Amino acid sequence: MKRAFFLLLAGALGYLGTAGAQVKAGEENHEFPPGVFVNSSGQKYRLADLKGKVVVLYFYDGTGAESSIFAPNVKDAIRKLKDQPVKFIAVAANSPPAAAANFARANNLSMPIFADTLGLMQKRFDAKVAGEKTVRFVVIGPDGLVRGNDWFIQSSGPKNYLIKNGLVEKTVEDQKVDWKYNPKDYDAKLQSALQAFEWNRFEEGMKLLDPFRKSKTKSKAKEAAGLLYTELKKEGEAWKEEADKAAEEKPITAYDLYTRVEHVFKGDELAKDAAAARKKLLETNKAAISKELAARKDMTKLEAQLATMSVVQRAQAVVLCKALAKRHPGTPTAEQAQALAAELAP
């Protein structure tokens, strides 16, 4: 079941954006395409999960030696904004995962890096980087709209750079976003759990919270954990309510939400109610849900293949995407694969 849960989230909640569109200031952002995140402890990121916060994407040319100037300036921005709810993610253009990982190690970067091997992230955000213009930034506001899209480091000639770090900081500060779970409101021992919940890593956060919440010894941390759990449960109840509303017309969406509630609130009555609702939903929609699960499992394999390809292999990637869509007709994942094929086509 746990494996199925992650396959569900990866597919139904989606990694794919609208094919062929370019994002400019004030427009909705797109998602990360299939690919590998390095320097992230195995974690994948979805921009949809980061709504409510500010996200800064740094696009750099992984083939250019000049990109080394990018690291110290980015670290300076991260240092200045460390107390704000901002997620920094680099996008390594034209770079395989191994090279992106080496870049992170060589420059002591702590931020996750997405290896944009197929060039789709650059295309989706109209952020192509190459040659003298070495690094571009995109700032995404808490509403999911692009609020800044500009050159961060721009060269006017060999080794002559114009660094506009202040633009990033100003754009971030203008968003005026707050922490959802303010660390000042809870015991300091809960900080790791709070960070996980803040960035929508609920299962991880619950594992960190449970030792305090279930402790048999009275303490300020236990009391704070109980208060935090009460707030979190309200969110879980909202997920279940959303699932209940979606059950008839969007059974796969409902199935995902029920499953999420089960895993995050394991052992709670809320989780038991969600499990019962999911079981009932499966009884009446078994064929459709089973087909979609099979398609997502196939998509996971396809994503692993695509992550090893480069821009010059796009035609091969198109064939693979179309083949998946043909194997799983009528499923949401097949539609995603078909859209991805169209985006990859010359």
N, C-alpha and C positions, 0 to 999 in steps of 0.2 A: 504493500500500500504506500509506503513512504516514497519508493521510487516513482510510483505512479503519480504521487502528489507533485513531485518536482517536474515530471514530464508535463503534467497538466499546466502548471504555472508557466513553464517555458513556452508552451504552445499557445494556450488560449489567451493569456495575457499579452503574448506576442513580443517578438524581437524585431518585427518588420515594420517599416514605415510606408508611406505612400510612394509609389514608384515614380521616379523621374522628377519629383518636385524639388525646388530649391527654397531654402528657408532664409528669410531676411528679417530684419528687426520688426517686431510686432506680429510675427506669424507663429503658428503652432510649431513646436519642434517635432522632429522625427525620432524614431528609436535607433538604437544600435543595431546594425545588421548582424548576421551570423559571424562569429569571429571569436578571438581569444583575448581575454584580459590578463595581462601579466602584472606582477608586483601587487597582486590583490588577494593573496592567500586562497586562490581558487575561486573567489567570489565573482559572479557575473553581475553586471549592473544593468538596470533598466531605467530610462529617464522617467517613465511613468511612476516608478516607485519613489522618485525624488521630488515629485510635485509638493509644493508647500515650502520648499527650500530654494536656494539659489545654486545653480550648477554652472561651473566654468569649465568649458572644454578648450584645451590648448592643442591645436593642430600643428605638428612639426614634421619636417621632411626627414624621415629616418635614414635617407641616403646621404644627407649633407653633413659635412664635418662642422659647418658653422652652427649646427643645432646645439652644440655644447654650451653656447652662450645663453641658451634658453633656460637651462636648469637653475643657475643661481638667481636669476630674476624671478622665476616662478616660485622658488623657495622663499624669496623675499615677500612676495604677495601672500603666500600661504601663512607666513609668520605674522604679517600684519592683520590678517583676517581670521586668525586661528580661533577667536572666541565667537565668531559669527557662524550661523548655520549655512555654511557654504561647502559644497563638494567639488573638489578639483579633480578632473580626469584628463589625462593627456591622450591624444590620438596620434599614433605613429603612422604617418602616411608612407606608403611604398616600403613598408618594413615588415618582415616576417616576425612572428612572436619571439624567436630566440634573440634576434637583434634588438628588439624593443626591451627585452629583459636585460640584455647586456648594457644597454644605454642607461636603464634605471640604476643598475649596480654601479656603473662607472661614474655616474653623476650624483649618486646618493639621493635619488628621488624616492620619496615615500608615497607619492600618489599613484593610483592605478593607471595603467596605460592600455589602451585598446589598440591592437595591431590591425590597422585598416588595410589588409592585404589586397582586397578587391577594389579599394578606392571608393566604396559606397558611402562611407561616412562623410568623406569630402564632398561627394556629389549631393548628398542629402542636405548638407548645411552650406552649400556653395562656398566651401572653404578649402579650395585647392592650394596646396603649398608646394613650392618648388623654386629653385634658383635663388635669386637674391632676397626675395621676400620669404623669410625663413619660418616665421611662426604667426599663426592667426588665432585669435580667441573668439569664442562665442559664449555670451552670458545668457543663461536661460532663467527667467524669473520664476517666482513661486507659482504663478498661474500657468506655467508651461509654455509661455511665449518667449521668443527670442528678444532680448532687450539690448544686446550689443553684439556686433559682428564686425570686427576690424582687425587690422594688422597689429600685432603686439610687438614684434621686432621687424624692422624694415631696413634693408640695406640700400644706400645710395651709391654703392660702389664696393669694391673688395675691402673687407674688414672695416667698413664705415657703417655703423649701425645707429638707427634711431629707435630707442626703446621707449615704449609708451605704456609702462606698467600702471601709471596713474589712472588710465582709462578703465582698466579692469576694476581697480579698487573703487572708483567713483560709481561705476555702473552697479557694482554689488551693493554699495552703501545706499544707493538711491532706492533699492528694492524694499528696504525696511522690513525685513522678515525676522520673526522671532522663533525661538525654540518651541517645539510643541510640548515637550516635557522639560521644563526649566530646571536645570541642575540645582539651582538655589532652593528649590522647593522640596528637595529630597535629601536623604542622608548621603554623605559622600561615598559610602561603600556601594551605593547602587549606580555609580557613574558608568561602569562598563555596560550594564543592562540598559541604562537610559540611552546611551549612544546607539546601541543596537536597535531599540524601539524607534528612536528618532529617525533612523534611516530605513525604516520598514523591514528590518531583519527580525521579525517577531519570534520565530522559533529559537533563534540564537539568544535573543533577549530573555525569553522565558526560561531557558536553561540557566542563565546567569541570575535571574531573579528568584527562582524557586528555592534555592538553599536558604535565602533570607526569609522568604514568605512562609516556608514550611518548618522553619527552625522551632524547636521546642523551648528555646531560651528567649525570654522577653528582652527586647533591645529596641533602640531607636531605629535601627536598620530594619528590623522585623515589622515595626509599626509603619514605617515609610513604604516598605514593600507591599504591605496590605493595601495601603491607600493607592499606590500606583497600580496594583492589580485591579482595583475597582474601576479606575479610569480606563485601563486596557480592556476590561470586560465590556464596557460600554461600546468600544469600537468593535469588539467581536459580535456583540448583539446587533450592531448595525450591519455587519457583513451577512449575518444570518437573515436579517430582515430583507436585505437586498436580494439574497438568494431565493427567499420565499416568493418575492415579487417576480423574479426572473424564471422561476421553475417551469411555468407553462409555455412561454414563448422562447425562452433561451435556456434550455435544459443543461447545456454544456457549461455555460457561465455559472448557473446555479450549482452544478456539481463541483466546480472548482472552488466556489466560495464555501460550500458546506465542508469540503475536504480541508480547506484552510482553517476553518474554525475548529475542526476535529483535532488537527495537529498542534495548533497554537495553544488551545485550552484543554489539552488532554487531561482527563480525569474530572473535569468540571461538568456539571449538569448541562451547561451550554453545549459542550462538545458532544454529549450523549444525545441531545436533541438534534444537533446537526447531523450526527451519524444516522439517526432514525430517518430524518428527512432525505438524506442522500440515498439511503437504501430504498426508500419508497420511489424516489425519482428514477433510480436505476431500473426498478421493476417495470416502469412504464416507458423508459427511453433507452433500454439496454442496447439496441442495435446502433443507434446514432452515437451514443457515448463510447461504445466499444470501438467503432470505426475511427472515431477521432483520437482515441488513445493509441490505437495502432499507428495512425498517421503521425502522431507526435513522436512516437518512438523512432519511426523512420526519419523524421526531421532531425532528431538529435544526432543520428548517424551522418545525415547529410551536412549538418553544421560542422561536424568534425572534419569532413572532407573539404568543405569550402574554406575552412580556416587555414588549410595548407596550400591553397591556390593563390596565384598572383593575378594582377590585372591582365596579363597576356593570356590567361587561361579562362577568361570570362565566357567564351563560347562553350567550353566544356562544362562550365558551371551552369549555363543555361540549359544544357541537355539534361543534367542531373536534376535540376529543379522541375523541369517539365515531366520527367519520368516519375518523380514522386507524386506530382499532381495527378498523373494518369493512374497511378496505383491506388490512390485514395480519393476517388471522385466524390464530390458532394460534401466534403469535410471542410471546416474552416482552415485547417492546416494546408489542404490542397490549394485553397484560394490564396493563401499566403505564399506558397511555393510558386504559383503561377505569376503572382505580382512581382516576386523577386526575379523570376526569369525575365519578365518584361523590363525590369530595371537594369538587369545585367546585359541585356541585348545591345549590340552596337547602335 
